[in-house]
Amino acid sequence: MMEQARNKDQKCPVVFLLDTSGSMDGAPINELNNALIKIKDEILCDPILANRLEIGIVAFDDEARIERPIDLISGETAFPTLSVGGLTNLVSGMNLAISIIEDRKAFYKSNSEQYYRPFIVLITDGAPTNTTEEIEALDVLIQSKSDEKRFIFLPFGTEGADMQLLAKINAQTAEQRLKKEGTSFLMKDFTKCVEVFQFVSASIASAMNPSSPVEVTLPQNVAQKVTFDLSI
């Protein structure tokens, strides 16, 4: 796939890490596919985001795969139509998303391009089918890379997702670690995918304007930040 023509604007890479396991069949996957189409249109209506926001899409079920290499969005961009099947190999998906982010940052550096801190946005409806050891290793990896400010991780789950596990692997602040707490985002349902993507886009737009940042809030009817006791 050919990359879009480059511009000199500072870029922000985002990987949408999307669950395509069997439980996503029907309305959930349809809502997710529709949301991708709508967010493309919204990005194109914002010249700053269109010039700076680079989106990659990783899907995961039995294994992870790149559905869209990370790149700018244009009118000719055709987002993939996601299909479902298989288990919930979250570890494979997250590892691939991190690899894409690291490769993209290396690309920017080799081309002397500035970039904002990347985002990885997870949307899932179930519990990972990975082993405890795999989850623990992923947790350590995410925490260390977040401490190094390598990316911002936003884990969203619907009813049925293992929200406590998502809070565990999410990056914790020093205060949260002392309290042994973690947070994740409980999404009302998959009809809210568009609003979640809009929240992410607005958060990125605010980060791109540090001189006059805009406070971006997540509507309660879209998703709620949930705090868990991780000492249990």
Secondary structure, 3 states (H helix, E strand, C coil): CCCCCCCCCCEEEEEEEEECCHHHCCHHHHHHHHHHHHHHHHHHCCHHHHHHEEEEEEEECCCEEEEEEEEECCCCCCCCCCCCCCCCCHHHHHHHHHHHHHHHHHHHHHCCCCECCCEEEEEECCCCCCCHHHHHHHHHHHHHHHHCCCCEEEEEECCCCCHHHHHHHCCCCHHHHHHCEEEEEEECCHHHHHHHHHHHHHHHHHHCCCCCCCCCCCCCCCEEEEEEECCC
